[in-house]
């Protein structure tokens, strides 16, 4: 049986994460509570100041983080802001405020985790998740909100995806990889969620890491493979989704495809000083 254990470990290492079977959206009922009548807002100014200072678009059109330049003082401010957000009684807010909160929280936590382990070549190298075959930080409980310890996977797959059922969530969350949709240069806000999500979708779909057509073959981001259930039931549904956000020329090309030929993803860190 020893050879089987070795083989399984090898396969796990090659596949990485999310691998071929990404986590499914499974609702955590605890987080369905909300107050549609609430007019209370959540301040994301500190996160916005961090983004303005350290996020910039690279020559390849991908937003990158200058992790090496983050000062001890700004790391402390980020930590303090996350402590403040953890203390928010989020169940008493409206749905738009909640969505913006969870997106910003996820992205800020991801940056905090990378900074705590920097320098690394890929976020998958931060092996802090529990489990023998775990890879990366996504399964580790990294924050407590309303008394509930939460992981990045909890926020994405048990809160955001199943509650809102909006495929644009994938364009809002950043996993610190070059293949991921951009870390946006400003926080998401409840009053601007729709336009911000659409802008993020257009930015990714119209970049080669989202959609590439070469020699008559259609290659898309692995996001559309891992999370196809969020975009539809088959390749045709994914292509229709892509057409909705594609620039006119790309949309015309996509219209000629009935299936997807391949998918790819770049797990290198979205580091301003590398790659």
Secondary structure by P-SEA (a helix, b strand, c coil): caaaaaaaaaaaaaaccccccccccccccccccccccccbbbbaaaaaaaaacccccccccbbbbccccccaaaaaaaaaaaaaaaacccccccaaaaaaaaaaaaaaaaaaaaaacccccccccccccccccccccccccccccccccccccccccccccccccccccccccccccccccccccbbbbcccaaaaaaaaaaaaaaccccbbbcccccccccccccccccccccaaaaaaaaaacccaaaaaaaaacccccbbbbbccccccccc
